[in-house]
Amino acid sequence: MSLGYFIVLCVTSPRYARLISGLVFILLLTVNAVGQQNFFNVPSSDITERTKVFFQQQFNLFSNSCTSNSTFCYGVGQGTEIGVNVLGVSYDFAQRTMVASPKDEQPVYPSFGLNAQKLFELSDVYALSVGAQLLFPRQAHRYEWYAYLNNRVELHRLKLILGLYGGNDNYFDSEPRFSGSNRSLGVQAGIEYELIADRIYLQADYLTGRTALSNLIVGGAIKVTQSLFLSAGYQLPNNVQTSAKGLVLEITFVE
């Protein structure tokens, strides 16, 4: 059983979800830390070093359910990383069971796939990155894809991300904006501020649009050990019909 499945199964009621979130916020106030490699939904354009690994386990906690998303990356050198994803592993508190979306709905979860990212460092403060995810369908013709182009600026304690993203409705569970289209297009942005040097960071990211991932998430990150990070944020959706308010928790390992 994966880490994601195990922890989701342990979270069997909103009461436990509140307990976990409280513990994470206490850690944010008490543990010494140094920055973090990424944001919540928007890639921070940091690349896993050559022969090193990156793993992140994300939990989205809502009033009646919890969803697990897992990401693994491996650094191949020259500003490039590749990896795998397991997205949309969901647990229903009321039914006390793992759930999967019906095959006639979009997106089809859980999803399994590949990711890749390439970074071009153009100056000491500016970099450009391109990346993508391709998720394998559980049935024919239901492939899912997401691609992006990010601008990254780092100024002293501040990191800024501004970029464009694209994908299909299978990935985003979106409302098509163009007649007959099967695409989601938009802008993504992220910000990280080093509140206390090498200890506590404030973070926020945002995706435009009306998709399931079009949310504003505001939170923070800490470093528990040299390789282990904890993050917590609160999600505010652009469209309540495709997304919901909730708590986002992340456990990140960076070798």
KOLSE-452104 format. One record per atom (N, C-alpha, C, O): y, z, x; residue in three letters. Coordinates in steps of 0.2 Angstrom, whole numbers, padded with zeros to 4 digits, always signed. Each point is the difference from the previous one (the first is absolute). Layout:
BEGIN
YZXALA
...
***
This chain:
BEGIN
-0006+0000+0004MET
+0006+0000-0004MET
+0006+0000+0004MET
+0001+0004+0005MET
+0004-0008-0006SER
+0006-0001+0004SER
+0005+0006-0001SER
-0001+0004-0005SER
+0005-0003+0009LEU
+0005+0006+0000LEU
+0004-0001-0007LEU
+0001+0005-0003LEU
+0001-0011+0001GLY
+0004-0001-0006GLY
-0004+0002-0006GLY
+0002+0003-0004GLY
-0009-0005+0004TYR
-0004+0001-0006TYR
-0001+0008-0001TYR
+0001+0003-0005TYR
-0002+0000+0011PHE
-0001+0007+0000PHE
+0006+0004-0002PHE
-0001+0005-0005PHE
+0007-0006+0007ILE
+0006+0004-0002ILE
+0002-0002-0007ILE
+0002+0005-0004ILE
-0003-0011+0002VAL
+0002-0002-0007VAL
-0005+0004-0005VAL
+0002+0002-0005VAL
-0008-0002+0007LEU
-0005+0004-0004LEU
+0002+0007-0001LEU
-0002+0004-0005LEU
+0005-0001+0011CYS
+0002+0007+0000CYS
+0005+0002-0005CYS
+0001+0005-0003CYS
+0004-0010+0002VAL
+0006+0000-0004VAL
-0002-0001-0007VAL
+0000-0006-0003VAL
-0002+0011-0001THR
-0003-0001-0007THR
+0005+0002-0005THR
-0002+0000-0006THR
+0008+0002+0007SER
+0004+0002-0005SER
+0007+0000+0003SER
+0001+0000+0006SER
+0004-0001-0011PRO
+0007+0000+0003PRO
+0002+0007+0003PRO
+0004+0000+0004PRO
-0007+0005-0006ARG
+0001+0007+0003ARG
-0001-0001+0008ARG
+0004+0003+0004ARG
-0010-0006-0002TYR
-0002-0001+0007TYR
+0005-0004+0003TYR
+0002+0001+0006TYR
+0000-0006-0010ALA
+0005-0005+0003ALA
+0006+0004+0002ALA
+0003-0002+0006ALA
+0000+0006-0010ARG
+0006+0004+0001ARG
-0001+0004+0006ARG
+0004+0001+0004ARG
-0010+0002-0003LEU
-0002+0005+0005LEU
+0001-0004+0007LEU
+0002+0003+0005LEU
-0006-0009-0005ILE
+0000-0004+0006ILE
+0007-0002+0002ILE
+0002+0001+0006ILE
+0002-0003-0011SER
+0007-0002+0002SER
+0004+0006+0002SER
+0004-0001+0005SER
-0005+0007-0007GLY
+0004+0006+0002GLY
-0002+0001+0007GLY
+0005+0002+0004GLY
-0011-0002-0002LEU
-0002+0001+0007LEU
+0003-0005+0005LEU
+0002+0002+0005LEU
-0002-0008-0007VAL
+0003-0005+0004VAL
+0008+0001+0001VAL
+0002+0000+0006VAL
+0001+0002-0011PHE
+0007+0001+0001PHE
+0002+0007+0004PHE
+0005+0000+0004PHE
-0010+0005-0004ILE
+0001+0005+0004ILE
-0001-0002+0007ILE
+0004+0003+0005ILE
-0009-0007-0004LEU
-0001-0003+0007LEU
+0006-0003+0003LEU
+0002+0000+0006LEU
+0001-0004-0011LEU
+0007-0004+0002LEU
+0005+0005+0003LEU
+0004-0002+0004LEU
-0004+0008-0007LEU
+0005+0005+0002LEU
-0002+0004+0006LEU
+0004+0004+0004LEU
-0011-0003-0002THR
-0002+0004+0005THR
-0003-0002+0006THR
+0000+0003+0005THR
-0002-0010-0005VAL
-0004-0002+0006VAL
+0005-0004+0005VAL
+0004-0004-0003VAL
-0005+0005+0009ASN
+0004-0004+0005ASN
-0003-0008+0000ASN
-0006-0001-0002ASN
+0011-0003+0003ALA
-0002-0007-0001ALA
+0004-0005+0004ALA
+0005+0002+0002ALA
-0008-0008-0001VAL
+0004-0005+0002VAL
-0001-0006-0004VAL
-0006-0001-0002VAL
+0010-0004+0000GLY
+0000-0005-0004GLY
-0006-0003-0003GLY
-0005+0003+0001GLY
+0005-0009-0004GLN
-0006-0003-0003GLN
+0000-0007+0001GLN
+0006-0003+0001GLN
-0012+0000-0001GLN
+0000-0007+0001GLN
+0002-0005-0006GLN
+0002-0006+0001GLN
-0003+0008-0007ASN
+0002-0004-0006ASN
+0003+0004-0006ASN
+0000+0006+0000ASN
+0002-0010-0005PHE
+0003+0002-0006PHE
-0006+0001-0005PHE
-0006+0000+0002PHE
+0008+0000-0008PHE
-0005+0001-0006PHE
-0003-0006-0002PHE
-0006-0001+0001PHE
+0010-0004-0004ASN
-0003-0006-0002ASN
+0003-0006+0005ASN
-0004-0005+0000ASN
+0010+0006+0003VAL
+0003-0006+0004VAL
-0002+0001+0007VAL
+0001+0006+0003VAL
-0004-0011+0000PRO
-0002+0000+0007PRO
+0006+0002+0004PRO
+0005-0003+0000PRO
-0006+0008+0005SER
+0006+0001+0005SER
+0000-0004+0006SER
+0005+0001+0004SER
-0009-0006-0004SER
+0000-0005+0006SER
-0002+0003+0006SER
+0002-0002+0006SER
-0005+0008-0005ASP
-0002+0003+0006ASP
-0008-0003+0001ASP
-0003+0000-0005ASP
+0002-0001+0011ILE
-0007-0003+0001ILE
-0004+0004+0004ILE
+0002+0004+0005ILE
-0009-0003-0007THR
-0005+0004+0004THR
-0001-0003+0007THR
-0001-0006+0000THR
+0002+0010+0005GLU
-0001-0002+0007GLU
-0007-0003+0001GLU
-0005+0001-0003GLU
+0005-0005+0008ARG
-0006-0004+0002ARG
-0006+0005+0001ARG
+0001+0005+0004ARG
-0007-0006-0007THR
-0006+0004+0000THR
+0000+0007-0003THR
-0004+0003+0000THR
+0010-0002-0004LYS
+0001+0006-0003LYS
-0001-0001-0008LYS
+0000-0006-0002LYS
-0001+0011-0002VAL
-0001+0000-0007VAL
+0005+0004-0004VAL
+0003+0004+0003VAL
-0002-0007-0009PHE
+0004+0003-0005PHE
-0004+0001-0006PHE
-0003-0005-0003PHE
+0003+0011+0000PHE
-0003+0001-0007PHE
+0005+0004-0005PHE
+0003+0005+0002PHE
-0003-0008-0008GLN
+0004+0004-0005GLN
-0003+0001-0006GLN
-0003-0005-0003GLN
+0003+0011+0000GLN
-0003+0001-0007GLN
+0006+0002-0004GLN
+0003+0005+0001GLN
-0002-0009-0006GLN
+0005+0001-0005GLN
-0003+0002-0007GLN
-0005-0003-0002GLN
+0009+0008-0001PHE
-0002+0002-0007PHE
+0006+0000-0004PHE
+0005+0003+0001PHE
-0006-0006-0007ASN
+0005-0001-0005ASN
-0002+0005-0006ASN
-0005-0002-0003ASN
+0009+0007+0002LEU
-0002+0005-0005LEU
+0004-0001-0006LEU
+0006+0001+0001LEU
-0009-0002-0007PHE
+0004-0001-0006PHE
-0002+0006-0005PHE
-0005+0004+0002PHE
+0007-0004-0008SER
-0001+0005-0004SER
-0008+0000-0003SER
-0002+0006-0001SER
-0001-0012+0001ASN
-0007+0000-0002ASN
-0004-0003+0004ASN
-0006-0001-0001ASN
+0008-0001+0007SER
-0005-0003+0005SER
+0003+0000+0007SER
+0005+0002+0002SER
-0010-0004+0003CYS
+0002+0000+0007CYS
-0003-0006+0003CYS
-0006-0002-0002CYS
+0010-0002+0006THR
-0003-0006+0003THR
+0000+0001+0008THR
+0005+0002+0003THR
-0010-0004+0000SER
-0001+0000+0007SER
+0001-0007+0003SER
-0003-0005-0003SER
+0007+0004+0008ASN
+0001-0006+0004ASN
-0001+0001+0008ASN
+0003+0005+0002ASN
-0008-0008+0001SER
-0002+0001+0007SER
+0002-0006+0004SER
-0001-0006-0002SER
+0004+0007+0008THR
+0002-0006+0004THR
-0002+0002+0008THR
+0001+0006+0002THR
-0005-0011+0001PHE
-0002+0001+0007PHE
+0003-0006+0004PHE
-0001-0005-0002PHE
+0004+0007+0008CYS
+0002-0006+0004CYS
-0002+0001+0007CYS
-0001+0006+0002CYS
+0000-0011+0002TYR
-0001+0000+0007TYR
+0004-0005+0004TYR
+0002-0005-0002TYR
+0001+0008+0007GLY
+0005-0004+0004GLY
-0004-0005+0005GLY
-0004+0002+0004GLY
+0006-0008-0005VAL
-0003-0005+0005VAL
+0004-0002+0005VAL
-0002-0005+0004VAL
+0008+0008-0003GLY
+0005-0002+0005GLY
+0005-0005-0002GLY
-0001-0004-0005GLY
+0006+0003+0010GLN
+0005-0005-0001GLN
+0004+0001-0007GLN
+0001-0005-0003GLN
+0000+0011+0001GLY
+0003+0001-0006GLY
-0003-0001-0007GLY
+0003-0002-0005GLY
-0010+0002+0006THR
-0004-0002-0006THR
-0005+0005-0002THR
-0003+0003+0005THR
+0002-0002-0011GLU
-0006+0004-0003GLU
-0003-0003-0005GLU
+0003-0004-0004GLU
-0010+0006+0003ILE
-0004-0002-0006ILE
-0003+0005-0003ILE
-0001+0006+0003ILE
-0002-0006-0009GLY
-0003+0005-0003GLY
-0003-0001-0007GLY
-0001-0006-0002GLY
-0001+0011-0001VAL
-0004+0000-0007VAL
+0004+0004-0005VAL
+0003+0005+0002VAL
-0004-0006-0008ASN
+0003+0004-0005ASN
-0006+0001-0006ASN
-0004-0004-0001ASN
+0005+0010-0002VAL
-0004+0002-0006VAL
+0005+0003-0005VAL
+0003+0005+0001VAL
-0001-0009-0006LEU
+0006+0002-0004LEU
-0003+0001-0008LEU
-0004-0003-0002LEU
+0008+0008-0001GLY
-0001+0001-0007GLY
-0006+0004-0002GLY
-0003-0002-0005GLY
+0000+0006+0009VAL
-0005+0005-0002VAL
+0003+0005-0004VAL
+0003+0004+0002VAL
-0005-0004-0009SER
+0004+0004-0005SER
-0005+0006-0003SER
-0006-0002-0001SER
+0009+0007+0000TYR
-0004+0006-0003TYR
+0004+0002-0007TYR
+0006+0002+0001TYR
-0009-0002-0006ASP
+0003+0002-0007ASP
-0001+0008-0001ASP
-0006+0002+0000ASP
+0011+0002+0000PHE
-0001+0007-0001PHE
-0003+0002-0007PHE
-0004+0004+0000PHE
+0006-0008-0005ALA
-0003+0002-0007ALA
-0007-0002+0000ALA
-0004+0004-0003ALA
+0002-0010+0005GLN
-0007-0002+0000GLN
-0004+0003+0006GLN
-0006+0000-0001GLN
+0009+0003+0006ARG
-0003+0003+0006ARG
-0005-0005+0002ARG
-0006+0001+0002ARG
+0008-0007+0000THR
-0004-0006+0002THR
+0004-0005+0004THR
+0006+0000-0001THR
-0009-0003+0006MET
+0003-0006+0003MET
+0001-0005-0005MET
-0005-0002-0004MET
+0010-0002+0005VAL
+0001-0006-0005VAL
+0002-0006+0004VAL
+0003+0000+0005VAL
-0004-0006-0008ALA
+0001-0006+0003ALA
+0003-0004-0006ALA
-0001+0001-0006ALA
+0006-0006+0008SER
+0003-0004-0005SER
-0005-0005-0003SER
-0004-0002+0004SER
+0005+0001-0011PRO
-0004-0006-0002PRO
+0001-0006+0003PRO
+0005-0002+0003PRO
-0011-0002-0002LYS
+0000-0006+0003LYS
+0005-0006-0003LYS
+0002-0005+0004LYS
+0000+0006-0010ASP
+0005-0005-0003ASP
+0007+0002+0001ASP
+0004-0003-0003ASP
-0003+0009+0007GLU
+0007+0002+0001GLU
+0002-0001+0007GLU
-0004-0001+0004GLU
+0011+0001-0003GLN
+0002-0001+0007GLN
+0005+0006+0001GLN
+0003+0002-0004GLN
-0003+0000+0011PRO
-0005-0002+0005PRO
-0007+0003-0001PRO
-0001+0005-0005PRO
-0004-0007+0008VAL
-0007+0002-0001VAL
-0001+0006+0006VAL
-0001-0002+0006VAL
+0000+0008-0008TYR
-0001+0005+0005TYR
-0007+0004-0001TYR
-0002-0001-0006TYR
+0000+0004+0011PRO
+0002+0000+0007PRO
+0000-0007+0003PRO
-0004-0004-0002PRO
+0008+0003+0008SER
+0000-0006+0003SER
-0001+0002+0008SER
+0001+0005+0002SER
-0004-0010+0001PHE
-0002+0000+0007PHE
+0003-0006+0004PHE
-0001-0006-0003PHE
+0003+0007+0009GLY
+0003-0006+0003GLY
+0002+0001+0007GLY
-0002+0005+0003GLY
+0006-0010+0000LEU
+0003+0000+0006LEU
+0007+0001+0001LEU
+0004-0002-0005LEU
-0001+0004+0010ASN
+0007+0000+0002ASN
+0001-0002+0007ASN
-0004+0001+0004ASN
+0010-0003-0003ALA
+0003-0002+0007ALA
+0007+0000+0000ALA
+0004-0001-0005ALA
-0001+0003+0011GLN
+0007+0000+0001GLN
+0002-0002+0007GLN
-0004+0002+0005GLN
+0009-0006-0004LYS
+0003-0002+0006LYS
+0007+0002+0001LYS
+0004-0001-0004LYS
-0002+0004+0010LEU
+0007+0003+0001LEU
+0003-0004+0006LEU
-0003-0002+0005LEU
+0009-0001-0006PHE
+0004-0003+0005PHE
+0006+0004+0001PHE
+0005+0001-0004PHE
-0005+0003+0010GLU
+0006+0004+0002GLU
+0005-0005+0004GLU
-0001-0002+0005GLU
+0007+0002-0009LEU
+0005-0005+0003LEU
+0005+0003+0004LEU
+0004-0003+0003LEU
-0003+0010-0004SER
+0005+0004+0004SER
-0002+0007+0000SER
-0006+0002-0003SER
+0010+0002+0006ASP
-0002+0008+0000ASP
+0000+0003-0007ASP
-0003+0005-0001ASP
+0007-0008-0003VAL
+0001+0003-0007VAL
-0002-0004-0005VAL
-0001+0002-0006VAL
-0001-0009+0007TYR
-0002-0004-0006TYR
-0007-0003+0001TYR
-0001-0003+0006TYR
-0003+0002-0011ALA
-0006-0003+0000ALA
-0001-0003-0006ALA
+0002+0001-0005ALA
-0007-0006+0005LEU
-0002-0004-0006LEU
-0007+0000+0000LEU
-0004-0001+0005LEU
+0001+0002-0011SER
-0007+0001-0001SER
-0003-0005-0006SER
+0004+0000-0005SER
-0010-0002+0005VAL
-0003-0004-0005VAL
-0007+0003-0001VAL
-0003+0002+0005VAL
+0001-0001-0011GLY
-0006+0003-0002GLY
-0003-0003-0007GLY
+0004-0003-0004GLY
-0010+0005+0003ALA
-0004-0002-0006ALA
-0006+0004-0001ALA
-0003+0003+0004ALA
+0001-0003-0011GLN
-0006+0003-0002GLN
-0003-0005-0004GLN
+0003-0003-0004GLN
-0010+0002+0005LEU
-0004-0004-0004LEU
-0006+0004-0003LEU
-0004+0002+0004LEU
+0004-0001-0010LEU
-0005+0004-0003LEU
-0006-0004-0004LEU
+0002-0005-0003LEU
-0008+0007+0004PHE
-0005-0004-0002PHE
-0001+0001-0008PHE
+0000+0006-0002PHE
-0002-0011-0002PRO
-0001+0001-0007PRO
-0006+0003-0002PRO
-0005-0001+0004PRO
+0004+0005-0009ARG
-0006+0002-0003ARG
-0003-0005-0004ARG
-0006+0000-0003ARG
+0010-0006+0001GLN
-0003-0005-0003GLN
+0004-0007+0002GLN
+0005+0001+0003GLN
-0008-0006-0005ALA
+0003-0007+0002ALA
+0007-0001-0002ALA
+0002+0002-0005ALA
+0002-0004+0010HIS
+0007-0002-0002HIS
+0005+0006-0001HIS
+0005-0001-0003HIS
-0007+0007+0005ARG
+0005+0005-0001ARG
+0002+0003+0007ARG
+0001+0006+0001ARG
+0000-0010+0004TYR
+0002+0002+0007TYR
+0007+0003-0001TYR
+0003-0001-0005TYR
-0001+0006+0009GLU
+0006+0003+0000GLU
+0003-0001+0007GLU
-0003+0001+0005GLU
+0010-0002-0005TRP
+0003-0001+0007TRP
+0007+0003-0001TRP
+0003+0000-0005TRP
-0001+0002+0011TYR
+0007+0003+0001TYR
+0002-0002+0007TYR
-0003+0002+0005TYR
+0009-0005-0004ALA
+0003-0001+0006ALA
+0007+0002+0001ALA
+0004+0000-0005ALA
-0001+0001+0011TYR
+0007+0002+0000TYR
+0003-0002+0007TYR
-0004-0001+0005TYR
+0010+0001-0005LEU
+0004-0001+0006LEU
+0006+0006+0001LEU
+0004+0000-0005LEU
-0005+0004+0010ASN
+0005+0006+0000ASN
+0004-0001+0006ASN
-0001-0002+0006ASN
+0008+0005-0007ASN
+0004+0001+0005ASN
+0001+0007+0002ASN
+0000+0004-0005ASN
-0001-0002+0011ARG
+0000+0007+0002ARG
+0006+0002+0005ARG
+0000-0003+0005ARG
+0004+0008-0007VAL
+0005+0002+0004VAL
-0001+0007+0002VAL
-0001+0004-0005VAL
+0002-0001+0011GLU
-0001+0007+0002GLU
+0006+0002+0004GLU
+0002-0003+0005GLU
+0002+0008-0008LEU
+0006+0002+0003LEU
+0000+0008+0001LEU
+0000+0003-0005LEU
-0001-0001+0011HIS
-0001+0007+0001HIS
-0005+0003-0004HIS
-0006+0000+0001HIS
+0008+0004-0006ARG
-0004+0004-0005ARG
-0002-0004-0006ARG
-0004+0003-0004ARG
+0006-0009+0003LEU
+0000-0004-0006LEU
-0004-0006+0001LEU
+0001-0004+0005LEU
-0006+0003-0010LYS
-0004-0007+0000LYS
+0001-0003-0007LYS
+0000+0004-0005LYS
+0002-0010+0005LEU
+0001-0004-0006LEU
-0005-0006+0000LEU
-0001-0004+0005LEU
-0001+0003-0011ILE
-0005-0006-0001ILE
+0003-0004-0006ILE
+0002+0003-0005ILE
-0001-0009+0006LEU
+0002-0005-0006LEU
-0004-0006+0001LEU
+0000-0003+0005LEU
-0003+0001-0011GLY
-0004-0006+0001GLY
-0002-0003-0007GLY
+0002+0002-0005GLY
-0006-0008+0005LEU
-0002-0003-0006LEU
-0007+0000-0001LEU
-0004+0000+0005LEU
+0001+0001-0011TYR
-0007+0000-0001TYR
-0002-0005-0005TYR
+0004-0002-0004TYR
-0010+0000+0004GLY
-0003-0005-0005GLY
-0007+0002-0001GLY
-0003+0003+0004GLY
+0000-0005-0010GLY
-0007+0001-0001GLY
-0001-0003-0007GLY
+0004-0003-0004GLY
-0011+0004+0002ASN
-0002-0003-0007ASN
+0000+0006-0005ASN
+0000+0006+0002ASN
-0001-0008-0008ASP
+0000+0005-0005ASP
-0006+0005+0000ASP
+0000+0006-0002ASP
-0006-0009+0005ASN
-0006+0004+0001ASN
+0001+0006+0004ASN
-0003+0005-0001ASN
+0008-0006+0006TYR
+0001+0006+0005TYR
+0005+0005-0003TYR
-0001+0006+0000TYR
+0006-0009-0003PHE
+0006+0004-0003PHE
+0000+0003-0007PHE
+0003+0004-0002PHE
-0008-0007-0002ASP
+0000+0001-0007ASP
+0007-0001-0003ASP
+0002+0005-0003ASP
+0001-0011+0004SER
+0007-0001-0001SER
+0001-0004-0007SER
-0005-0002-0003SER
+0011+0002+0001GLU
+0002-0004-0006GLU
+0003-0006+0003GLU
+0005+0000+0003GLU
-0009-0006-0003PRO
+0003-0006+0003PRO
+0007-0002-0002PRO
+0002+0000-0006PRO
+0002-0001+0011ARG
+0008-0001-0001ARG
+0001-0008-0002ARG
+0005-0001-0003ARG
-0010-0003+0005PHE
+0001-0007-0001PHE
-0005-0003-0004PHE
-0006+0002+0001PHE
+0007-0006-0006SER
-0005-0003-0005SER
-0005-0003+0004SER
+0001-0005+0004SER
-0007+0007-0005GLY
-0006-0003+0003GLY
-0001+0003+0007GLY
-0005-0003+0003GLY
+0008+0007+0000SER
+0000+0002+0007SER
-0006+0006+0000SER
-0001+0003-0005SER
-0001-0002+0011ASN
-0005+0005+0001ASN
+0002+0003+0007ASN
-0004+0002+0004ASN
+0011+0000-0004ARG
+0003+0002+0007ARG
+0004+0006-0002ARG
+0003+0000-0005ARG
-0002+0005+0010SER
+0005+0005+0000SER
+0004-0001+0006SER
-0003+0000+0005SER
+0009+0000-0006LEU
+0005-0001+0006LEU
+0005+0005-0001LEU
+0002+0002-0005LEU
+0000+0001+0011GLY
+0006+0005+0000GLY
+0002+0002+0007GLY
-0002-0002+0005GLY
+0006+0008-0005VAL
+0003+0003+0006VAL
-0004+0007+0001VAL
-0001+0003-0005VAL
+0000-0002+0011GLN
-0003+0007+0001GLN
+0005+0003+0006GLN
+0002-0003+0004GLN
-0001+0010-0005ALA
+0004+0003+0005ALA
-0003+0007+0001ALA
-0003+0003-0004ALA
+0005+0000+0010GLY
-0002+0007+0002GLY
+0005+0003+0005GLY
+0003-0004+0003GLY
-0003+0010-0003ILE
+0004+0004+0004ILE
-0003+0006+0002ILE
-0004+0004-0003ILE
+0005-0002+0010GLU
-0003+0006+0003GLU
+0006+0004+0004GLU
+0003-0004+0004GLU
-0002+0010-0005TYR
+0005+0004+0003TYR
-0003+0006+0003TYR
-0004+0004-0003TYR
+0005-0003+0010GLU
-0003+0005+0004GLU
+0005+0006-0002GLU
+0005+0001+0004GLU
-0007+0003-0009LEU
+0004+0006-0002LEU
+0000+0005+0006LEU
+0005+0003+0001LEU
-0011-0001+0002ILE
+0000+0005+0005ILE
-0004-0004+0006ILE
-0006-0002-0001ILE
+0009+0002+0006ALA
-0003-0004+0006ALA
-0007+0002+0001ALA
-0002+0005+0002ALA
-0002-0011-0002ASP
-0007+0001+0001ASP
-0004+0005-0004ASP
-0005+0003+0002ASP
+0008-0002-0008ARG
-0003+0005-0005ARG
-0001-0002-0007ARG
-0006-0001-0002ARG
+0011-0001-0001ILE
+0000-0001-0007ILE
+0004-0007-0001ILE
+0006+0000+0002ILE
-0009-0004-0006TYR
+0003-0007-0002TYR
+0001+0000-0007TYR
-0004+0001-0004TYR
+0010-0004+0001LEU
+0001-0002-0007LEU
-0002-0007+0000LEU
+0002-0004+0004LEU
-0005+0002-0010GLN
-0002-0007-0001GLN
+0001-0002-0007GLN
+0000+0004-0004GLN
+0001-0011+0003ALA
+0000-0003-0006ALA
-0001-0007+0000ALA
+0002-0003+0005ALA
-0005+0000-0010ASP
-0001-0007+0000ASP
+0000-0003-0007ASP
+0000+0004-0005ASP
+0001-0010+0004TYR
+0002-0003-0006TYR
-0002-0008+0000TYR
+0001-0003+0004TYR
-0005+0001-0010LEU
-0001-0007-0001LEU
+0003-0002-0007LEU
+0000+0004-0005LEU
+0004-0009+0005THR
+0003-0003-0006THR
-0006-0003-0004THR
-0005-0001+0002THR
+0007-0001-0008GLY
-0004-0003-0005GLY
-0003+0004-0005GLY
+0003+0006-0001GLY
-0008-0008-0003ARG
-0002+0004-0006ARG
-0008+0000+0001ARG
-0004+0000-0005ARG
+0002+0000+0011THR
-0007+0001+0001THR
-0003+0007+0000THR
+0004+0005+0000THR
-0010-0004+0001ALA
-0003+0007+0001ALA
+0002+0003+0006ALA
+0000+0006+0001ALA
+0002-0010+0004LEU
+0002+0003+0006LEU
+0008+0000+0001LEU
+0003+0002+0005LEU
+0001-0004-0010SER
+0007+0000+0000SER
+0002+0007-0002SER
+0002+0002-0005SER
-0001+0002+0011ASN
+0002+0007-0001ASN
+0005+0003+0005ASN
+0000-0003+0006ASN
+0003+0008-0007LEU
+0004+0004+0005LEU
-0004+0006+0001LEU
-0002+0004-0004LEU
+0000-0003+0011ILE
-0003+0006+0002ILE
+0004+0004+0005ILE
+0002-0003+0005ILE
+0000+0009-0006VAL
+0004+0004+0004VAL
-0004+0006+0002VAL
-0003+0003-0004VAL
+0003-0002+0011GLY
-0004+0006+0002GLY
+0001+0001+0008GLY
+0006-0001+0002GLY
-0011+0004+0001GLY
+0001+0002+0007GLY
-0007+0000+0004GLY
-0005-0001-0003GLY
+0005+0001+0009ALA
-0006+0000+0005ALA
+0001+0005+0005ALA
+0005+0002+0002ALA
-0011+0001+0000ILE
-0001+0004+0006ILE
-0005-0002+0004ILE
-0005-0004-0002ILE
+0004+0007+0008LYS
-0005-0001+0005LYS
-0004+0007+0001LYS
+0003+0004+0002LYS
-0009-0004-0004VAL
-0004+0007+0000VAL
-0003+0000+0007VAL
+0001+0006+0003VAL
-0003-0011+0000THR
-0003+0000+0007THR
+0003-0006+0003THR
+0004-0004-0003THR
-0007+0002+0009GLN
+0003-0005+0004GLN
-0002-0007-0004GLN
+0003-0005+0001GLN
-0008+0005-0005SER
-0003-0006-0003SER
+0000+0001-0008SER
-0001-0006-0003SER
+0002+0011+0000LEU
+0000+0001-0007LEU
+0006+0001-0003LEU
+0004+0005+0002LEU
-0002-0008-0008PHE
+0006+0000-0003PHE
-0001+0001-0008PHE
-0006-0002-0002PHE
+0010+0006-0001LEU
+0000+0001-0007LEU
+0007-0003-0003LEU
+0005+0001+0003LEU
-0006-0004-0009SER
+0006-0002-0003SER
+0000+0002-0008SER
-0006+0000-0002SER
+0011+0001-0001ALA
+0001+0001-0007ALA
+0006-0003-0003ALA
+0005+0000+0003ALA
-0006-0004-0009GLY
+0006-0003-0003GLY
-0001+0000-0007GLY
-0005+0001-0003GLY
+0011-0002-0001TYR
+0000-0001-0007TYR
+0001-0007-0002TYR
+0005-0003+0002TYR
-0009+0000-0007GLN
+0001-0007-0002GLN
+0004+0000-0006GLN
-0002+0003-0005GLN
+0007-0008+0005LEU
+0004-0001-0006LEU
-0001-0008-0001LEU
+0002-0004+0004LEU
-0005+0002-0010PRO
-0002-0007-0001PRO
+0007-0004-0003PRO
+0004+0003-0003PRO
-0004-0009+0005ASN
+0005-0005-0003ASN
-0002-0001-0007ASN
+0005-0001-0004ASN
-0011+0000+0002ASN
-0002-0002-0006ASN
-0006+0005-0003ASN
-0005+0000+0003ASN
+0006+0004-0008VAL
-0005+0005-0002VAL
-0006-0003-0003VAL
-0005+0003-0001VAL
+0006-0010-0001GLN
-0006-0003-0003GLN
-0005-0002+0005GLN
-0006-0001-0002GLN
+0008+0000+0008THR
-0005-0002+0006THR
-0001+0005+0005THR
-0005+0000+0004THR
+0009+0006-0004SER
-0001+0005+0005SER
+0002+0007-0004SER
+0001+0000-0006SER
-0002+0005+0010ALA
+0002+0007-0003ALA
+0003+0004+0006ALA
-0001-0001+0006ALA
+0004+0007-0009LYS
+0002+0005+0005LYS
-0006+0004+0003LYS
-0005+0001-0004LYS
+0006+0001+0010GLY
-0006+0004+0003GLY
+0001+0002+0007GLY
+0006-0002+0003GLY
-0010+0006+0000LEU
+0000+0002+0006LEU
-0004-0004+0005LEU
-0006-0002-0002LEU
+0009+0000+0008VAL
-0004-0004+0005VAL
-0001+0005+0006VAL
+0004+0002+0003VAL
-0011-0001-0001LEU
-0002+0004+0006LEU
-0003-0005+0005LEU
-0004-0004-0002LEU
+0005+0005+0008GLU
-0003-0004+0005GLU
-0002+0004+0006GLU
+0003+0005+0002GLU
-0009-0006+0001ILE
-0003+0002+0006ILE
-0001-0005+0005ILE
-0003-0005-0002ILE
+0006+0005+0007THR
+0000-0006+0005THR
-0002+0003+0007THR
+0002+0005+0002THR
-0006-0010+0001PHE
-0003+0002+0007PHE
+0002-0006+0004PHE
-0001-0006-0002PHE
+0005+0007+0007VAL
+0002-0005+0005VAL
-0003+0002+0007VAL
+0002+0005+0003VAL
-0006-0009+0000GLU
-0003+0001+0006GLU
+0005+0000+0006GLU
-0002+0001+0006GLU
***
